[in-house]
Amino acid sequence: MEDASAAAVIDARGFVTGWSEGARRLTGYPAEEAVGRAARELLAEEVPPAAVSTLSGVVRVQHRDGSAVTLRVRACAVAGAAGAPDGYVVTALPPGEPETSLAGQAFQQASMSMSVFDIRQHYLRLNEEACRVMGVSEEVLLGRHFPDTVEEAEHSRGFNWHLRQVVETGRPCRYESYTGAPALNREHAWTTEMWPVHDPSGELIGTALAAFDSTEQYWARQRLALLNEAAAAIGTTLDLVRTAEELIDIVVPRFGDFASVDLLDWVLGAGEQEAMPDTEIALRRVAHGSVTEGTPEAAVHLGEMDVYPAYSAPARAIREGRVILSQAGEPSFMRWVADRNAHAPQGRAYRRGVHSMMAVPLRARGTTLGVAVAIRIAQPDDYGDDDAVFAEELASRAAVCIDNARRFARERTTALALQHSLLPRGLPGQAAVEVAHRYLPTGSAAGIGGDWFDVIPLSGSRVALVVGDVVGHGIPSSATMGRLCMAVRTLADVDLPPDELLTHLDDLVTHLATGDGADEVAELGATCLYAVYDPVSRRLTTAAAGHPPPALVLPGGTTRLIPLTAGPPLGVGGLPFEATELEVPEGSVVALYTDGLVEDRDRDVDHATDELCRALAVPADSLDALCDTVLKAVLPEEPSDDVALLLARTRALGADQVATWDVLPDPAHVAATRQAATEQLSAWGLDEAAFVTELVVSELVTNAIRYGAPPIQLRLIRDRTLICEVADGSSTSPHLRRAHAFDEGGRGLLLVAQLTQRWGSRQTPRGKTIWCEQSLTPLF
């Protein structure tokens, strides 16, 4: 045997029969004191009887001076004549002696941490990498119980539990953990393979393990998981600021201890993209977050502008369009920290302990929107190239969501401005009804809808009430709504009955959906409700095209829906519309609304309609207050569609405001009719209007006698204006034309048009009516 090694021979009974010089040097026992003794007496720890074969590995031997010596031993059986073990040759190397066998050298030099334990979790062997991780030499750990060599922690408990499981089950296992190590300055991810070790007879004599440092793979999985989480967590709304906050929630605390999002100012407004300056860049802070409550690292308050100098990482990231990494010790980094500290609130340093910073440009569709900044303070690792790749991918996803929110906000602002410009800003003066209205644009991702309402004065003191809804959302719907709104006003000026007006409107929508302007129509179809109220007869005539029926509140508080024969939505074409006529008492309230008030995904339409009727019956000081009551009671917290509500309280013109005469179809009766009209004006105290009224009555009655058909009727209405109407049984409408010098006729209507404010004609079931209005304000 070599002098560097120690050897002993032990017989089958466990007694020492041979002892080398190397054994003497290691233990202090000379051969004469060791030979003949039981091997167990030379050990510093108890082992089972006849367990000499287990002396392969690490044992603790009692030195002659009383101390304990830890040795790495190997036992080799010596066969007798019958083939049975007749003894053992035990060789030992002191810990720290180099291995000479190939297997031993491979174990020692493995790049992974490898260890061997006995069945009670005592160290038997460690390689060089395991010693480096533990931060101590092999001699310190050999023979020691594993829990005694590490701090009490969840990881160490889990590690030891898995070691015991290998012994108890005899099966290998894998243990994955993320923890620190005594000799490492940061936490690492470990994948540990543990397996049982058996002797040639199959008896379990220990456990072995190999621990792989899988930190890079762990962080790669974490980054991938963050990207997957970001795909679902960022962009849940089309609110730009909320989207930036969602990005911060992803970054902090798993990727950084502090993060901020700053955007170029034009991104937050409705302006166009501005040229990027070559020097300092002004950005507005929209979101930031920190692992520390109160975000003490922020030198800029939310919503404030800040100027980033050209050398700073955020400004460079925006100009160069790439991720900029900056670490402690770099001149630009230290200069930046000093600049931030100078801008920090009094008594609070901007950066304490920050050692790494990353600035990532927010770019979407070729446009730079701003920059995201992340810093590390408590996290020990500096940002690296892998982190930059991850941050660039995360920022690109967030930037697309921010750009979507910007585009949505811009389109919403444009659509809302367009819609407000098309809706009536101030309702026209008229005496037929008192009105109040509300229009609430939706805040949903679908965008502004095409709801509208209108109040249109008609001839004879009548008034038209209109509500409509274009299918779809956004600018196309608003544009189509504007077309329909103008079309309704034009058709109302012709004074068509409600059912005929909807027929013409249906033709228009069909034409828009099939003609050259099809792309400008949001979607095929629209709904409309058109109602005409006559304060003289107190009759309400209503027709609907796929629209919810109006509600009627009688003066006593009784509320009901007006039964309508609902026609198809506009744009279907080919189907008729029917009008419903009923007499309503003075002081009744008619409620017209769009379907957004009562229809929603999560509620029953009939139940919502009942709530509407109950809310309309609640006493209110004014129609405006009643509008608020209805919306509060019926509208959901987050409506998914636009809502238009129009309330009209009916008025009536009494008999003292209307005078009617039947006219015989004889020119001789024109003078008597003219005289009767003059006397009525005197009774009303309108003598100043008598001269013009005599001329108008004379011309209109004469034309009706000459060109019309009986019955002929004259009616004067004293309202905000003085209205003169002449009805006859002919459906032929007159046309204004300029008479030539030698024409005998043709000047009557021209004279009427010049003397009055407005004039026109309307078809009636029994013929036509020619009407004109005079201002009751003196002209001179």
Secondary structure as UniProt FT lines:
FT   TURN            3..4
FT   STRAND          6..11
FT   TURN            12..13
FT   STRAND          15..19
FT   HELIX           21..27
FT   HELIX           31..34
FT   TURN            35..36
FT   HELIX           39..42
FT   TURN            49..50
FT   HELIX           52..54
FT   STRAND          57..62
FT   TURN            64..65
FT   STRAND          68..79
FT   TURN            81..82
FT   STRAND          85..93
FT   TURN            95..96
FT   HELIX           102..109
FT   STRAND          113..117
FT   TURN            119..120
FT   STRAND          122..126
FT   HELIX           128..134
FT   HELIX           138..141
FT   TURN            142..143
FT   HELIX           146..149
FT   HELIX           154..169
FT   STRAND          173..179
FT   TURN            182..183
FT   STRAND          188..198
FT   TURN            200..201
FT   STRAND          204..213
FT   HELIX           215..233
FT   TURN            234..235
FT   HELIX           240..251
FT   TURN            252..255
FT   STRAND          258..263
FT   HELIX           265..268
FT   STRAND          281..290
FT   TURN            293..294
FT   TURN            296..297
FT   TURN            302..303
FT   STRAND          305..308
FT   TURN            310..311
FT   HELIX           313..320
FT   STRAND          324..327
FT   TURN            328..329
FT   HELIX           331..343
FT   TURN            346..347
FT   STRAND          356..364
FT   TURN            365..366
FT   STRAND          367..376
FT   HELIX           385..422
FT   STRAND          433..440
FT   TURN            445..446
FT   STRAND          449..457
FT   HELIX           459..461
FT   STRAND          463..473
FT   HELIX           475..493
FT   TURN            494..495
FT   HELIX           498..514
FT   TURN            516..517
FT   HELIX           518..520
FT   STRAND          526..534
FT   TURN            535..538
FT   STRAND          539..545
FT   STRAND          551..553
FT   TURN            555..556
FT   STRAND          559..561
FT   STRAND          580..583
FT   TURN            586..587
FT   STRAND          589..593
FT   HELIX           595..597
FT   TURN            601..602
FT   HELIX           605..616
FT   HELIX           623..634
FT   STRAND          643..650
FT   HELIX           655..657
FT   STRAND          658..663
FT   HELIX           667..669
FT   HELIX           670..684
FT   HELIX           687..689
FT   HELIX           690..707
FT   STRAND          712..718
FT   STRAND          721..728
FT   TURN            741..742
FT   HELIX           748..755
FT   STRAND          758..764
FT   TURN            765..766
FT   STRAND          767..775
//
